[in-house]
Amino acid sequence: MKIEAKPYHHGDLRAALLAAAEAELAERGIEGFSLRSVAKRAGVSHAAPAHHFGDADGLLTALATEGFHRFLACQHQREAKADPDPLAQLVAAGLGYVDFAMERPALFRLIFSSSRPKSADPDLLAAGNASYGHLVAQVDAAKGDAADVAAAWAMAHGLADLVMSGRLQSIAAMEPAARDAMLAGLIRRALP
């Protein structure tokens, strides 16, 4: 009697590899990131990530693209709870910016500080442009100009980076409601 082997099927291999890549990035950083480690973490052959993403930078590009989607989702979550006033929406987006950095610091660093993702990738460009376009639309709604876009972005990004990296311990150590109030007050200072 001949026993036929069942074909191996992982399910959503792309999603599993992206989840493993994010975990690997969080644990080992960009310097220790490798396809082999991602494959091991995902429980697949070491060739699987290369088959789907080409190389480590290709996988990091896909992860950065997903990172921008999650970044924007964090902002939308805060905005959904805020007053519809354009300035309140900008403050909420800034708080979502900080939330993302605190919840996913490795992904935050990947999308904003790493040269490893392939910046010319169309999906990555679209995701990054959607995030930036969201900011521009919010500043426009608040009757701001290009300088206000830069000021709002710089304030939110600076606060997110400083809180995430532990440089603003006095704020990071606050209870969430007090921290949000402090951050919101700081963000308001940069708005039109």
C-alpha positions as CSV (number, residue, x, y, z in Angstrom):
1,M,0.0,0.0,0.0
2,K,1.4,3.3,-1.0
3,I,1.0,6.3,1.4
4,E,0.8,9.6,-0.3
5,A,2.2,12.6,1.4
6,K,-0.2,15.4,2.1
7,P,1.0,18.7,0.6
8,Y,2.3,21.1,3.1
9,H,0.3,24.3,3.3
10,H,1.0,27.0,5.9
11,G,-2.2,29.0,5.4
12,D,-1.4,32.7,5.2
13,L,2.4,32.4,4.9
14,R,2.9,36.1,4.0
15,A,1.1,37.2,7.2
16,A,3.0,34.6,9.3
17,L,6.3,35.8,7.9
18,L,5.4,39.4,8.5
19,A,4.5,38.6,12.1
20,A,7.7,36.7,12.6
21,A,9.7,39.5,11.0
22,E,8.2,42.1,13.4
23,A,8.9,39.9,16.4
24,E,12.5,39.3,15.1
25,L,13.0,43.0,14.6
26,A,11.7,43.8,18.1
27,E,14.0,41.2,19.7
28,R,17.2,41.5,17.6
29,G,17.0,44.9,16.0
30,I,17.8,45.8,12.4
31,E,21.4,44.7,12.9
32,G,20.5,41.2,13.9
33,F,17.7,40.7,11.4
34,S,18.0,37.8,9.0
35,L,15.7,35.7,6.8
36,R,16.9,32.5,8.4
37,S,15.9,33.7,11.8
38,V,12.5,34.8,10.6
39,A,11.9,31.5,8.9
40,K,12.9,29.6,12.1
41,R,10.5,31.8,14.1
42,A,7.7,31.2,11.6
43,G,8.4,27.5,11.6
44,V,9.0,27.3,7.8
45,S,11.9,26.4,5.6
46,H,14.7,28.9,5.4
47,A,13.9,29.4,1.7
48,A,10.3,30.5,2.3
49,P,11.0,34.2,3.2
50,A,13.3,34.5,0.1
51,H,10.6,32.9,-2.1
52,H,8.0,35.5,-1.0
53,F,10.1,38.6,-0.5
54,G,13.4,38.1,-2.4
55,D,15.8,39.1,0.3
56,A,15.9,40.6,3.9
57,D,15.4,44.1,2.6
58,G,12.4,43.0,0.6
59,L,10.8,41.5,3.7
60,L,11.6,44.7,5.7
61,T,10.0,46.7,2.9
62,A,6.8,44.7,3.2
63,L,6.9,45.0,6.9
64,A,7.5,48.8,6.7
65,T,4.5,49.0,4.3
66,E,2.4,47.2,6.9
67,G,3.9,49.4,9.5
68,F,2.6,52.6,7.8
69,H,-0.9,51.0,7.7
70,R,-0.8,50.3,11.4
71,F,0.6,53.7,12.1
72,L,-2.3,55.3,10.3
73,A,-4.8,53.0,12.1
74,C,-3.4,54.1,15.5
75,Q,-4.1,57.7,14.5
76,H,-7.6,56.8,13.3
77,Q,-8.4,55.1,16.6
78,R,-7.6,58.2,18.5
79,E,-9.4,60.4,16.0
80,A,-12.6,58.3,16.3
81,K,-12.8,59.2,20.0
82,A,-12.0,62.9,19.6
83,D,-14.1,65.9,18.9
84,P,-14.6,66.5,15.2
85,D,-13.1,69.9,15.4
86,P,-10.0,70.0,13.0
87,L,-7.6,71.0,15.8
88,A,-8.9,68.3,18.1
89,Q,-8.4,65.8,15.2
90,L,-4.8,66.9,14.8
91,V,-4.1,66.5,18.5
92,A,-5.7,63.0,18.4
93,A,-3.6,62.1,15.4
94,G,-0.5,63.2,17.3
95,L,-1.5,61.1,20.3
96,G,-2.0,58.2,17.9
97,Y,1.5,58.8,16.6
98,V,2.9,58.5,20.1
99,D,0.7,55.4,20.8
100,F,2.2,53.7,17.7
101,A,5.8,54.5,18.8
102,M,5.2,53.2,22.3
103,E,3.3,50.0,21.2
104,R,5.6,49.1,18.3
105,P,9.0,50.8,18.8
106,A,10.9,48.5,16.4
107,L,8.3,49.1,13.7
108,F,8.4,52.9,14.4
109,R,12.2,52.9,13.9
110,L,11.9,50.8,10.8
111,I,9.5,53.1,9.0
112,F,11.1,56.4,10.1
113,S,14.8,55.7,10.7
114,S,16.0,52.7,8.7
115,S,17.5,52.7,5.2
116,R,16.9,49.0,4.8
117,P,13.3,49.2,3.3
118,K,13.4,49.8,-0.4
119,S,12.2,53.4,-0.6
120,A,11.2,53.2,-4.2
121,D,8.9,50.2,-3.7
122,P,5.4,51.3,-5.0
123,D,3.5,49.8,-2.1
124,L,5.8,51.4,0.5
125,L,5.6,54.8,-1.3
126,A,1.8,54.6,-1.4
127,A,1.6,53.7,2.3
128,G,4.0,56.4,3.3
129,N,2.2,59.0,1.1
130,A,-1.1,58.0,2.6
131,S,0.2,58.8,6.1
132,Y,1.7,62.1,5.0
133,G,-1.4,63.0,3.0
134,H,-3.5,62.4,6.1
135,L,-1.5,64.9,8.0
136,V,-1.6,67.5,5.2
137,A,-5.4,67.1,4.9
138,Q,-5.8,67.6,8.6
139,V,-3.6,70.7,8.6
140,D,-5.6,72.0,5.6
141,A,-8.8,71.5,7.5
142,A,-7.4,73.5,10.4
143,K,-6.6,76.3,7.9
144,G,-2.8,75.8,8.2
145,D,-0.1,76.0,5.7
146,A,3.1,74.0,4.7
147,A,5.0,75.4,7.7
148,D,2.2,74.1,10.0
149,V,2.4,70.7,8.4
150,A,6.1,70.6,9.2
151,A,5.6,71.9,12.8
152,A,2.8,69.4,13.5
153,W,4.8,66.5,12.1
154,A,8.0,67.6,13.9
155,M,6.2,67.9,17.3
156,A,4.4,64.6,17.1
157,H,7.4,62.7,15.8
158,G,9.8,64.3,18.3
159,L,7.5,63.5,21.2
160,A,6.9,60.0,20.0
161,D,10.6,59.3,19.6
162,L,11.5,60.9,22.9
163,V,8.8,59.1,24.9
164,M,9.5,55.7,23.1
165,S,13.2,55.9,23.7
166,G,12.9,56.8,27.4
167,R,14.3,60.3,27.0
168,L,11.1,61.9,28.5
169,Q,10.8,59.7,31.5
170,S,8.8,62.3,33.4
171,I,6.0,62.0,30.7
172,A,6.4,58.3,30.0
173,A,6.0,57.4,33.7
174,M,2.7,59.3,34.0
175,E,-0.7,57.5,34.3
176,P,-2.1,57.2,30.8
177,A,-4.8,60.0,31.2
178,A,-2.2,62.4,32.6
179,R,0.3,61.5,29.9
180,D,-2.3,62.1,27.2
181,A,-3.2,65.5,28.7
182,M,0.5,66.5,28.9
183,L,1.2,65.3,25.3
184,A,-2.0,66.9,23.9
185,G,-0.9,70.3,25.5
186,L,2.5,70.0,23.9
187,I,1.1,69.0,20.5
188,R,-1.3,72.0,20.6
189,R,1.7,74.4,20.9
190,A,2.7,73.4,17.3
191,L,-0.7,73.7,15.7
192,P,-2.0,76.5,13.5
